[in-house]
Structures are given as C-alpha cells and as structure tokens.
C-alpha cells in the first residue's frame, strides 16, 4: 500500500510514525551484562530480550499527536492476535511503507499488556547463529545487537496507518487507525518511554516532555543522522 508519511503537525490520512516508545541503552547495567555475555555466547538459542513502553493513550507525544484510549486498546487486542500467531514482526528503522519487509525484520514482539494508560511489551532481537558464534552480522537483528554492543542507544517507534484530525493544538488519531508494528529507531519521543531488561526498572525512567530538554534534542538530531546512514 502506498501512503505518505505524515510529518509532525500534518493532518489527513497516511502512515503514522510515532517516536513514542523507548530506548534500549547499552549503558544500563543489566543491558551491559547481556551484551558482554553475547560476545562469548555459543548458545544461539538464548535470545536478546527486553521490556519496553510501546505506547500511551490520551498522552500528547513529541509529534503533537494523541491516541484515544478506545482506539489504542482496540488495536492492542488486534496486535495480540498477531503475537499469538508469531507474526508480530518489526523492522530496523522506519521504511516509506505501511508493510513490514521481511528483508528488514530485526525483532519480534512476544507480549503486550496494559499498566494504566501505558502499553507495555516484550521484544526479542532476531539474531543469527553466525552472530553469536563468530560475530558475523548478516541480519537486521544482528545489526541491532551489534549496535548495542558498540554502545549505540536504540529506540522503539510505532508505525501504523490512519487519519489525523486537528483537535485544539493536537492531532487526534481517528477510528480508521490500524497499528502495523513497533520499529527500532534512534530517536524516540514520548516522555518516560524506555526499553529496559527488568520490569522493576520502569520507575527510573519517569519524565515529562519538558524534562527531556535541549540535551535530548541535540541527541535526537545526532542520532537522526545515524538513522539516515543505516537506511541507505
């Protein structure tokens, strides 16, 4: 399907890319342990798994958009059906498409659940035996794992198709919205939405959009350049 990606502030129908989930930070202690372990790990059946904040309803994000509770909960139920079938695949970086390309698949969402207005999830990087055994990067999952190992902080961003309607200062997602996936990117935006290895770590990342501040904007600009490089 050919749809235009709607930029922040735009309304109408198109691909809705939301930089509204979180980071996988290689600097976080438990993540660092997992990454160090992977360097010498011969058992490729042991996956890279992380918890993440995937979305929030009735919460403005950095794109100036709001997902109503009813719509996001409906799409969550639909997404659970994909998880149960083992087809909740996502990519490394956002493509110019509403379809998931198997050549660019990097991870699988294995579980989702609600904690208040927050959609939580668990993801697994789809790494290859060659990466675990010899450090060979041959898949997008390998590439994501290798970026983490090299100290790059990754983020997660939702992708879907639907219509945005201007309501006050925000664009509100409409009833025709269809959730596609949650891609790995370099610049998430929703406050307090991070990826972490233990559910108990979630409270460490509570914040508001204002608290991200100038430092976050500089980091987002820098990491956006990495996005462009990786997508070539």
Secondary structure, DSSP 8 states (H G I E B T S, - for coil): ----B--TT--EEEEEEE--S-EE-TTSHHHHHHHHHHHT---TTS-EEEEEEEEETT---TTSEE--HHHHHHHHHHHHHHHHHT--EEEBS--SSSS--GGGEEEEEEEEEEETTEEEEEEEE---HHHHHH----SHHHHHHHHHHTT--EEEEEEEEEEEEEETTEEEE-TT-EEEEEEEES---STT--EESSGGGGGGG---HHHHHHHHHHHHHHHHHHHHHHT-
